[in-house]
Amino acid sequence: MSENQPQRAVRARHTDDTITVYQAYPPAIGGPAARDGRFPAAWKRDRMTWIKPSFLWMMYRCGWGAKEGQETVLAVEISRTGFEWALAHACLSHYDRDLHTDPADWKRQLRESPARVQWDPERDVRLQPLPYRSLQLGLSGEAVRRYADEWIVSVEDVTGLAHDVHALVRTGEVEAARTLLPRETPYPEPEGLLDRLR
């Protein structure tokens, strides 16, 4: 299956109107966010926040919800309009000679863009790297404000799911673990949206 995967693509749980992304926070942030469907006042709007469409990449990042400060795993359903706005206003988090005129051009884009894209190796259910990459989207400035105030449709605490999948993997029940995973399929990106970003 993996050899047929495009090298850089958005694979996600999505509907006609929304896409689900994942984040992990300490309980003091994650608990109120899931309860109220929006981030609490303690959530820092002046920092870059990274959203990840890949559940398993989030599991790799937060250690199945066991890392300090990442104990509450959230599935945040946001509007596709918002997600696509962020991609349209994003730049790559690293310099690429094929996509940027020169390093100065890339640094200017980095300064001016409210979002940035990073492509990291996708993970399998054992959190081993796969030979293709998944998108991480960093939001700052205007993008953070829009994310928090305009794009969010729902916030769900999926920490229990993370622990259940991890428990099955630990006992060697990998197929059973896979059946619990959110169904992520290729995102129907508008033509040309990611051309500058991969």
C-alpha positions, 0 to 999 in steps of 0.5 A: 500500500505505502508504495502507492502513496504520494510522497507528500499529501494530506491524509485526514478524516474529513467531511464535505465541510470539515477536516479533523486535526489533532493537538495535545495539551495539558489537562488544564487546557485540553479538558476545558477545550473539549468541554466547551468546544473552544480554547480557554482563556489560558490558551496562548494565542501569541504562540505558534500552534501546530495542527496535525491531520494525522492521528498516528503522527500526533501519537508519535509526537505526544507518546500516546498522550503520556508526555508531560504537557501533552496528556490530553489529546484533542480531535479538533474539527475545523472548517475546510474553508479555514484549513485551505485559507491557512494553506493558501497563506502558508510557507514551508518551514525550511528553505527549498532551492526548488521552491524559493528564489534564494534563502532571503526570499524564503526568510521574507516569506517566513516573516510574512506568512501566518502559517507554515507547513512541515512534512514529516514521515508518516507513522505506522501503528507502532509509530515507526516511520513510513516512506511517505510524509504527512503535513503539519501546519503551524499557525501564528498571528492572524491564523491562530485568531481565525483558528480559535474564533472562526474555524472550530466546529467541535473539539473532542477529547480522544485521549481514551482512544489513544490509550486504547490503541496503545494498549493493543499495540503493546500486547501485540494486537496490532490488527485490532489496534488498526481497527480503532484508528480514525479513517484518514483518506486523501484530502480533496485539495483544490488544484494548485493549493499545495504546489508552493509547499511540496 
